[in-house]
């Protein structure tokens, strides 16, 4: 065999080896991705299959009934979210006023002194979503707009309508949730470093408590849209809900779920704050805190 032909044969042989190695690497990577995808699905105690998001982001708005938001021209971005996600037509708060509903969503229990500060009638060591996540090495952080610093325990901060109110921050009431899990919104990290579960609570000028629907909608688009768009392509679940209604619809509130694991559409099943809490607990294999043990898991809206 001529030297030039021999070199060509050797070169082609080397390419074949390289290509074979690439194919093996690609096969291994595909297997790893498939295994990772399997880990993103869990079985709830009810036997139903649930997704396991890399991140859950819960955004809480204030004091509006479902019919005041869904279809309202003053809330174009919220309705854009509704069109992209799962909308629950029979979603209910637990009681009135605000604080007991936040507590129900976080711990499955309600405090006994309304919006009083500090909250009364709550066992500070009782299980809650934050303590349950931390106990099994997941992470939790609540982010509150206008709160002055991490671990802040004051009843309020700021002036006028654009103020922070502790009544909208249930995790501060529990001694088994560390101070570093109580953060101002300005501490929100790059999205890929978000905790497993986070709450985002706007201040009272941006949550509809002391402002218009239009103002809150504008804030949501300006401040949260980049995060929500990112979540839609990064195995993350966004839950937009309200603490209570405006006392006009028997405490029926809007609740919207968005994410790549969500089947968009309208769902008429009855859910409440305890249902939302239980669903997150089941996604991560957590115990059921308080009345979430009596609630139904949301199973209908998942791919």
C-alpha positions in Angstrom: 0.0 0.0 0.0 1.3 3.4 -0.9 2.2 5.7 2.0 -0.4 8.3 1.0 -3.1 5.7 0.9 -2.0 4.2 4.2 -2.2 7.7 5.8 -5.7 8.2 4.4 -6.8 4.8 5.8 -5.4 5.7 9.2 -7.1 9.1 9.1 -10.4 7.7 8.2 -10.0 5.1 11.0 -9.3 7.8 13.5 -12.4 9.7 12.4 -14.5 6.6 12.9 -13.2 6.2 16.4 -13.9 9.8 17.2 -17.4 9.6 15.8 -18.0 6.4 17.7 -16.9 8.1 20.9 -19.2 11.1 20.1 -22.1 8.8 19.5 -21.4 7.0 22.8 -21.2 10.3 24.6 -24.5 11.5 23.1 -26.2 8.3 24.0 -24.9 8.6 27.6 -26.1 12.3 27.7 -29.6 11.3 26.4 -29.8 8.6 29.1 -28.9 11.1 31.8 -31.5 13.6 30.5 -34.1 10.8 30.5 -33.2 9.8 34.0 -33.4 13.5 35.1 -36.8 13.8 33.5 -38.1 10.8 35.4 -37.0 12.5 38.6 -39.2 15.4 37.8 -42.3 13.4 38.2 -43.5 12.1 41.6 -46.4 10.1 42.9 -48.7 11.9 45.4 -50.1 10.0 48.4 -53.4 9.9 46.4 -51.6 7.8 43.8 -51.7 10.7 41.2 -48.7 11.7 39.3 -47.3 15.2 40.0 -44.4 17.2 38.5 -41.5 18.2 40.7 -40.5 21.7 39.6 -37.0 22.9 40.1 -38.5 26.0 41.6 -42.0 27.1 42.8 -42.7 30.9 42.9 -45.8 32.0 44.7 -46.9 35.6 44.1 -49.7 36.9 46.4 -52.0 39.8 45.5 -54.7 41.3 47.7 -58.5 41.8 48.1 -60.1 41.0 44.8 -62.6 38.5 43.6 -62.2 36.3 40.6 -64.6 38.3 38.4 -62.8 41.5 39.3 -59.6 40.3 37.6 -60.4 37.6 35.0 -61.6 39.4 31.9 -61.0 42.9 33.3 -59.4 45.3 30.8 -57.5 47.0 33.7 -55.5 43.8 34.2 -54.1 43.0 30.7 -51.0 41.3 32.0 -52.8 39.2 34.5 -55.2 38.0 31.8 -52.2 37.3 29.6 -50.9 35.1 32.3 -54.3 33.4 32.6 -54.3 32.7 28.8 -50.9 31.0 29.2 -51.7 29.0 32.2 -54.3 27.0 34.2 -57.1 29.2 35.6 -59.2 27.9 38.5 -62.8 29.1 38.5 -63.7 27.8 42.0 -60.7 28.9 44.0 -61.4 30.2 47.5 -59.7 31.9 50.4 -60.2 30.6 53.9 -61.5 33.6 55.8 -61.2 37.4 56.3 -59.1 39.5 56.8 -55.7 39.1 55.2 -53.3 37.7 57.7 -55.1 34.4 58.4 -55.2 33.6 54.7 -51.4 34.1 54.3 -51.0 31.9 57.3 -53.3 29.2 55.9 -51.3 29.2 52.6 -48.0 28.8 54.4 -48.8 26.7 57.4 -52.3 25.2 57.1 -53.4 27.1 60.1 -55.0 30.5 60.7 -54.0 33.0 63.4 -56.7 34.2 65.9 -56.2 37.9 65.9 -57.0 39.0 62.4 -54.4 41.4 61.1 -53.0 42.0 64.5 -49.3 42.2 65.1 -47.7 40.0 66.1 -50.0 37.1 65.1 -51.7 35.3 67.9 -52.9 31.8 68.3 -50.1 30.2 66.3 -47.6 27.7 67.6 -44.3 29.2 66.6 -42.8 25.7 66.3 -45.6 24.2 64.3 -44.7 22.6 60.9 -45.0 24.9 57.9 -44.0 24.9 54.3 -40.6 26.6 55.1 -39.7 24.3 58.0 -40.8 21.2 56.0 -38.6 22.0 53.0 -35.6 22.9 55.1 -35.8 19.7 57.1 -35.2 17.6 54.0 -32.5 19.9 52.6 -34.6 21.8 50.1 -34.7 25.6 50.4 -37.3 28.3 51.2 -37.2 32.1 51.1 -40.0 34.7 51.4 -39.3 38.0 49.6 -41.2 41.1 50.7 -41.1 44.3 48.8 -40.1 47.4 50.9 -39.1 45.3 53.9 -35.9 47.0 55.1 -33.6 44.1 55.8 -33.3 40.3 56.2 -34.9 38.9 59.3 -36.9 42.0 60.0 -39.6 41.4 62.6 -41.3 44.9 62.8 -45.0 45.3 62.1 -44.5 47.6 59.2 -42.0 49.8 57.3 -42.3 52.6 54.8 -44.6 55.6 54.3 -48.0 55.9 52.7 -49.4 53.2 50.5 -46.0 51.9 49.4 -45.3 50.2 52.7 -44.4 46.7 53.9 -46.8 45.1 56.3 -45.9 42.1 58.5 -49.5 40.8 58.3 -48.6 39.8 54.7 -45.5 37.8 55.9 -46.4 34.6 57.7 -43.0 33.0 57.8 -41.8 35.6 60.3 -44.2 34.1 62.8 -42.3 30.8 63.1 -39.2 30.1 65.1 -38.4 27.0 62.9 -37.9 29.3 59.8 -34.5 31.0 60.1 -34.1 34.8 59.7 -32.2 34.3 56.4 -35.3 32.9 54.9 -37.1 36.3 55.5 -35.7 38.6 52.8 -36.5 41.9 51.1 -37.5 41.7 47.5 -34.3 43.4 46.5 -32.4 40.3 47.6 -34.1 38.2 44.9 -31.1 36.3 43.4 -30.4 35.4 39.7 -33.2 33.1 38.7 -31.1 30.0 38.4 -30.2 30.4 42.1 -33.8 30.8 43.4 -34.7 28.6 46.4 -36.8 25.5 45.9 -39.9 27.4 47.0 -40.3 31.2 47.3 -43.0 33.6 48.1 -43.0 37.1 46.5 -45.2 39.6 48.3 -45.5 43.1 46.7 -45.9 46.1 49.0 -49.3 47.6 49.6 -49.0 50.0 46.6 -48.4 47.1 44.3 -50.6 44.3 45.6 -54.0 46.1 45.1 -54.4 46.6 48.9 -54.0 50.4 48.6 -53.8 50.9 44.8 -55.7 50.2 41.6 -55.8 47.0 39.7 -54.1 48.8 36.8 -51.2 49.9 39.1 -50.7 46.3 40.3 -50.9 44.9 36.8 -48.3 47.4 35.6 -46.0 46.4 38.5 -46.4 42.7 37.8 -45.5 43.2 34.2 -42.5 45.4 34.9 -41.1 43.5 37.9 -42.2 39.9 37.5 -42.6 39.3 33.8 -38.8 38.5 33.2 -39.0 35.9 36.0 -42.2 34.4 34.8 -40.9 34.1 31.2 -37.8 32.4 32.6 -39.8 30.0 34.6 -41.8 28.9 31.6 -38.6 27.5 30.0 -36.8 26.3 33.2 -39.0 23.6 34.8 -40.4 26.2 37.3 -43.9 26.7 38.5 -45.4 30.1 39.1 -48.6 30.5 41.2 -50.4 33.8 41.1 -53.1 33.9 43.8 -54.9 36.4 46.1 -55.2 36.4 49.9 -59.0 37.0 49.9 -61.8 38.5 47.8 -63.4 41.9 48.1 -66.3 40.4 50.1 -68.4 40.3 46.9 -68.1 36.6 45.8 -68.2 34.5 49.0 -64.4 34.7 49.1 -63.8 33.3 45.5 -60.5 34.5 44.3 -58.4 34.2 41.1 -55.7 31.5 41.1 -53.5 31.0 38.0 -50.7 28.4 37.6 -48.0 28.8 34.9 -45.1 26.7 33.9 -43.9 24.1 31.3 -45.6 21.3 33.4 -49.0 23.1 33.3 -51.7 22.3 30.8 -53.3 25.6 30.0 -57.1 25.8 30.4 -60.0 26.5 32.7 -60.5 24.2 35.6 -63.7 24.1 37.7 -62.5 21.9 40.6 -62.9 23.5 44.0 -59.6 24.5 45.6 -58.5 26.8 48.4 -55.2 27.9 50.1 -55.0 24.5 51.9 -55.2 22.8 48.5 -52.3 24.9 47.1 -50.2 24.2 50.2 -50.9 20.4 50.0 -50.0 20.3 46.3 -46.6 21.8 46.9 -46.0 19.5 49.9 -46.9 16.5 47.7 -44.6 17.6 44.9 -41.6 17.4 47.3 -42.7 14.5 49.4 -43.3 16.6 52.5 -45.6 16.0 55.5 -49.0 17.8 55.5 -49.0 20.9 57.8 -52.2 21.8 59.6 -55.4 21.6 57.6 -53.6 20.8 54.4 -53.9 17.2 55.5 -57.6 17.5 54.9 -57.4 19.2 51.5 -57.3 17.8 48.0 -54.2 17.7 45.9 -54.4 19.6 42.6 -53.9 16.8 40.0 -55.9 17.9 37.0 -53.7 20.5 35.3 -50.4 18.8 34.8 -48.8 17.5 31.6 
